[in-house]
C-alpha cells in the first residue's frame, strides 16, 4: 500500500496543466503512472459448522425411564452440525481489466488511492479522509467452567446401593428443584426472597444445579465452531449447481465429494444493465478512467428441499465498463471520485472549482 501512495505522490509532485491519459494493459517503458485494476465478482459462501464432541452421561441408559429424554446415546461420538450459511459478493482483481494512468507533460494527474490488491478506491481524495479505521481484535469471552454435578448430590444419593437406584434418586432431586423454581416464581415458597436481586440469585443457583444433574442423563456436548469459505466465480447464469457438500462425520467437504449431502446454488442475471449496441467499429484507444457498471443477479441457495438463502447481489460480469472523460481532470477544477472497491462502480463524484 505504501508503494502505491508514493507512486501517486510522484504524479502530484510533477505539476502540469492538461489531461491525464489512461491506457489498457501495463506500464510502458519509463513512463510514470499508476496501474490499477477493476474487480470481477466472486460469490462467497461463509459456512459456519459446529464440531460436536459428545460424552454420554453417567446415567444415560436411564434417561428415558426417569426423565423422558429420548434418543440419548450411551456411546461417545464426534459429529458435525451445520450452524449457518451467509452469502455475499466480493470483488477480486480482474486481470483482463487492468489500466495504467500515465502522466503526460503539462498535465494534472489525479491522486489515486488503491486497495492492497490494486483495486481503484478513490481519486483526488486525501488519504487520511478515506482510510479505513484500524480493526480491533475481538476478545474471546472467558468460558464458564461447568459445575460438577456430584457437588450437589445428597448423602442418600451417594450411598445408593446400585447405579439404577442412584439414577432414580438424582431424577427425584431434579423434579424437586423444578418444584422449588415454580414455587419461587409463583410467590408460594416458604422462604421467599426479600427483593428481585435475591430471587434472581436463588433461581440461578437452582438452574445451575438442575443443568448439572440433567447432564448426568443427557450427556455433555462440547461444541467447537469452525468457519469454511467457498468462492464461486460466475461467468454465466446457472441453475442448481452443487456449491458444496456437508457430511455429519466430516463437516464441509468439496462439491465433488460424494461423502456429503449436496447444497445447490442458482444464479439468475436480472439484466438491469443494457448492453451497448455494437456499431462494428473498434476503438483504438480507450480514454478516461475506467469503472464498472455492475449488473445484478438473483442468488438462491438450497439443500434440495428448503431455501437457505435468496437475495440480489451485484455481479460485475453481468454489467459493462464505462469511462470518466479525461477532460474532467483539468486545471480548472478538481474532481473527487469515490468507487466501491467491491464492485468497481461509482459511488459519488464531487467537483471543487479551481481558484
C-alpha positions in Angstrom: 0.0 0.0 0.0 2.9 2.3 0.8 4.4 1.9 -2.7 1.1 2.8 -4.3 0.8 6.0 -2.3 4.4 7.1 -3.1 3.7 6.5 -6.8 0.6 8.7 -6.7 2.6 11.3 -4.8 5.2 11.4 -7.6 2.4 12.1 -10.0 1.2 15.0 -8.0 4.6 16.4 -7.4 5.1 17.0 -11.2 2.7 19.9 -11.6 1.3 20.5 -15.1 -1.7 21.7 -17.0 -3.6 19.4 -19.3 -5.2 16.0 -19.3 -4.4 12.5 -18.0 -4.1 9.6 -20.4 -5.4 6.2 -19.4 -4.1 3.1 -21.3 -5.2 -0.5 -21.1 -2.6 -3.0 -20.1 0.6 -2.4 -18.1 3.2 0.3 -17.7 5.1 1.4 -20.8 8.8 1.8 -20.6 9.9 4.5 -18.2 6.6 6.3 -18.1 5.4 7.5 -14.7 1.9 6.4 -13.7 -0.4 4.3 -11.6 -1.5 0.8 -12.6 -5.0 -0.2 -11.2 -7.5 -3.0 -11.8 -11.2 -3.2 -11.8 -12.8 -6.1 -9.8 -14.7 -9.0 -11.0 -17.3 -10.7 -8.8 -17.0 -13.9 -6.8 -19.9 -15.3 -4.8 -18.7 -16.1 -1.3 -20.4 -18.6 1.0 -19.4 -18.3 4.6 -20.3 -21.6 6.2 -20.3 -22.0 10.0 -20.4 -25.5 11.4 -20.0 -27.0 14.8 -17.8 -29.9 15.6 -19.6 -31.6 18.5 -17.8 -33.9 20.9 -20.5 -35.9 22.7 -19.7 -37.6 26.1 -22.5 -39.8 27.4 -23.8 -39.1 30.9 -23.3 -41.5 33.8 -27.0 -42.4 33.8 -27.5 -42.2 30.0 -29.3 -45.5 29.8 -31.9 -44.4 32.4 -32.6 -41.0 30.6 -35.8 -42.2 29.0 -37.1 -44.1 32.1 -36.7 -41.3 34.7 -36.6 -38.1 32.7 -38.4 -39.0 29.4 -35.3 -37.9 27.4 -35.5 -39.7 24.1 -32.7 -40.6 21.7 -29.9 -40.3 24.3 -26.9 -42.3 23.3 -24.8 -44.3 25.7 -21.8 -44.2 23.3 -19.3 -41.3 22.9 -19.5 -39.7 19.4 -17.9 -36.9 17.4 -20.1 -35.4 14.7 -20.7 -32.1 12.8 -23.8 -29.9 12.6 -24.4 -27.0 10.2 -24.9 -23.8 12.1 -25.4 -21.1 9.4 -24.6 -20.0 5.8 -24.1 -16.4 4.7 -23.9 -15.4 1.0 -22.3 -12.2 -0.3 -20.5 -10.9 -3.4 -16.8 -10.0 -3.2 -14.5 -8.2 -5.7 -11.2 -9.7 -6.8 -8.8 -8.1 -9.3 -9.8 -8.8 -12.9 -6.6 -9.5 -14.9 -8.5 -8.6 -18.1 -9.4 -5.1 -16.8 -6.0 -3.6 -15.8 -5.3 0.1 -16.6 -2.4 2.5 -16.5 -2.9 6.2 -15.6 0.0 7.9 -17.4 1.4 11.3 -16.6 2.0 13.5 -19.7 4.0 16.7 -19.8 1.9 19.6 -18.5 -0.9 17.5 -17.0 -2.7 17.4 -13.7 -2.7 13.8 -12.8 -5.3 12.6 -10.3 -4.2 11.3 -6.9 -5.5 7.7 -6.9 -5.9 5.5 -3.8 -5.9 1.8 -4.4 -6.7 -1.2 -2.1 -3.9 -3.6 -1.1 -4.6 -5.8 -4.1 -4.6 -2.9 -6.6 -8.4 -2.1 -7.0 -9.3 1.5 -7.5 -10.8 3.1 -4.4 -10.9 6.9 -4.9 -9.5 9.7 -7.0 -8.3 13.1 -5.5 -9.5 12.2 -2.0 -6.9 12.9 0.7 -5.8 9.5 2.1 -6.4 10.5 5.7 -10.1 11.1 4.9 -10.6 7.9 3.0 -8.6 5.4 5.0 -10.3 2.7 6.9 -10.2 2.6 10.7 -8.0 0.1 12.4 -9.7 -3.1 13.2 -9.7 -4.0 16.8 -9.0 -7.6 17.6 -12.1 -9.1 19.3 -11.6 -10.5 22.7 -12.6 -14.1 23.2 -15.1 -14.3 26.1 -14.0 -16.4 29.0 -15.6 -19.8 29.1 -17.6 -20.7 32.1 -16.5 -23.8 33.9 -19.2 -26.4 34.1 -20.4 -27.3 37.5 -19.6 -30.7 38.9 -22.9 -32.5 39.4 -21.6 -34.6 42.3 -21.2 -31.4 44.3 -25.0 -31.3 44.5 -25.7 -34.9 45.4 -27.1 -35.7 48.8 -25.7 -38.4 51.2 -28.7 -40.6 50.4 -27.9 -40.5 46.6 -24.2 -41.2 47.2 -24.9 -44.1 49.5 -27.3 -45.7 47.0 -26.7 -49.5 46.5 -26.8 -49.5 42.7 -26.4 -47.3 39.7 -30.1 -47.7 38.9 -31.1 -46.6 42.4 -28.7 -43.7 42.2 -30.2 -42.5 38.9 -33.7 -42.7 40.4 -32.8 -40.5 43.3 -31.0 -38.0 41.1 -34.1 -37.8 38.9 -36.2 -37.1 42.0 -33.8 -34.4 43.1 -34.2 -32.8 39.6 -38.0 -32.8 40.0 -37.7 -31.3 43.5 -35.6 -28.5 42.0 -38.2 -27.8 39.4 -40.9 -27.6 42.0 -38.8 -25.2 44.1 -38.4 -22.9 41.0 -42.1 -23.0 40.3 -42.9 -22.1 43.9 -40.5 -19.1 43.8 -41.9 -17.9 40.5 -45.5 -18.1 41.9 -44.5 -16.5 45.2 -45.6 -19.6 47.1 -42.2 -20.6 48.5 -41.8 -21.0 52.3 -38.8 -18.6 52.3 -39.5 -16.0 49.7 -36.6 -13.6 48.9 -36.9 -10.0 50.0 -36.2 -8.5 46.6 -35.8 -9.2 42.9 -32.0 -9.5 43.1 -32.2 -12.2 45.7 -34.8 -14.0 43.7 -32.5 -14.0 40.6 -29.6 -15.4 42.7 -31.8 -18.2 44.0 -33.2 -19.1 40.6 -29.7 -19.0 39.0 -28.4 -21.4 41.6 -31.3 -23.8 41.1 -30.9 -23.6 37.3 -27.2 -24.5 37.7 -28.0 -27.5 39.9 -30.7 -28.7 37.5 -28.5 -28.4 34.5 -25.5 -30.1 36.1 -27.6 -33.1 37.2 -29.6 -33.3 34.0 -26.3 -33.8 32.1 -25.7 -36.9 34.1 -28.5 -38.3 32.0 -28.3 -36.4 28.7 -24.5 -36.2 28.5 -22.2 -33.3 27.6 -21.9 -31.8 24.1 -18.7 -29.7 23.7 -19.1 -27.6 20.5 -16.2 -26.1 18.5 -17.4 -23.6 15.9 -15.4 -23.6 12.6 -15.8 -21.3 9.6 -15.4 -22.6 6.0 -15.3 -20.3 2.9 -16.4 -21.3 -0.6 -16.0 -18.9 -3.5 -17.5 -19.3 -6.9 -16.7 -17.2 -10.0 -19.7 -16.8 -12.2 -19.3 -16.1 -15.9 -22.9 -17.1 -16.8 -26.3 -17.9 -15.3 -26.6 -21.4 -13.8 -29.3 -23.4 -12.1 -28.9 -25.9 -9.2 -25.2 -26.4 -9.4 -23.5 -28.1 -6.4 -21.8 -25.3 -4.3 -20.5 -27.6 -1.5 -21.4 -30.8 0.4 -21.9 -31.3 4.1 -21.2 -34.5 6.0 -22.2 -35.3 9.6 -19.0 -37.2 10.0 -16.6 -34.9 8.0 -18.2 -31.4 8.1 -17.9 -29.3 4.9 -16.4 -31.1 2.0 -15.8 -30.3 -1.7 -18.6 -30.2 -4.1 -17.4 -33.4 -5.8 -17.0 -35.4 -2.6 -19.9 -37.8 -2.6 -19.4 -38.4 1.2 -21.5 -35.3 1.8 -25.1 -34.1 1.2 -25.2 -31.6 -1.7 -26.2 -27.9 -1.3 -27.3 -26.2 -4.6 -26.8 -22.7 -5.8 -28.6 -20.9 -8.6 -27.7 -17.6 -10.3 -30.0 -15.6 -12.5 -29.0 -12.5 -14.4 -31.6 -9.8 -13.7 -30.4 -7.9 -16.8 -30.7 -4.4 -15.2 -27.7 -3.2 -17.3 -28.4 -2.6 -21.0 -25.5 -3.7 -23.2 -24.3 -1.0 -25.7 -25.1 -1.6 -29.3 -22.2 -2.7 -31.4 -21.5 -0.3 -34.3 -19.0 -2.5 -36.0 -16.1 -0.1 -35.2 -13.3 -0.9 -32.9 -11.9 1.7 -30.5 -8.1 2.0 -30.9 -7.7 3.8 -27.6 -9.8 3.9 -24.5 -9.9 7.3 -22.9 -10.7 8.2 -19.3 -10.8 6.5 -16.0 -12.4 3.1 -16.4 -15.1 1.9 -13.9 -17.6 -0.8 -13.7 -21.4 -0.6 -14.1 -22.2 -3.9 -12.3 -25.2 -6.0 -13.1 -27.5 -7.6 -10.6 -28.1 -11.3 -10.0 -30.7 -13.3 -8.0 -28.8 -15.9 -5.9 -30.6 -18.9 -4.4 -29.1 -21.5 -2.1 -31.0 -24.7 -1.2 -30.4 -28.1 0.4 -32.6 -29.6 -2.3 -35.8 -29.1 -0.2 -35.7 -25.7 1.5 -34.1 -22.4 0.8 -31.2 -21.3 3.0 -30.7 -18.0 1.2 -32.4 -15.9 -1.6 -31.3 -12.4 -2.4 -30.0 -10.0 -5.0 -26.2 -9.4 -5.3 -24.1 -7.2 -7.6 -22.2 -9.1 -10.3 -19.8 -7.2 -12.4 -19.7 -9.9 -15.1 -23.3 -9.1 -15.9 -22.5 -5.4 -16.4 -20.4 -3.2 -18.6 -17.3 -0.9 -18.3 -17.7 2.8 -18.7 -15.1 5.7 -18.6 -14.9 9.1 -16.9 -13.8 11.6 -19.5 -10.2 12.9 -19.2 -11.4 16.5 -19.6 -12.9 16.2 -16.1 -9.3 16.2 -14.6 -8.1 19.6 -15.8 -6.6 22.7 -14.2 -10.0 24.5 -13.7 -11.4 22.1 -11.2 -10.6 19.1 -9.0 -12.9 16.1 -9.4 -13.2 13.8 -6.3 -14.4 10.4 -7.2 -15.4 7.6 -4.9 -15.6 4.0 -6.0 -17.0 0.8 -4.4 -13.8 -1.4 -4.2 -16.0 -4.5 -4.1 -17.7 -3.8 -7.5 -15.6 -1.1 -9.1 -18.7 1.0 -9.5 -19.1 4.8 -9.0 -20.4 5.8 -5.6 -20.0 9.6 -5.7 -18.5 12.3 -7.8 -17.7 15.8 -6.4 -16.4 18.9 -8.1 -14.2 21.5 -6.5 -13.8 24.6 -8.7 -10.3 26.0 -9.2 -9.4 29.3 -7.5 
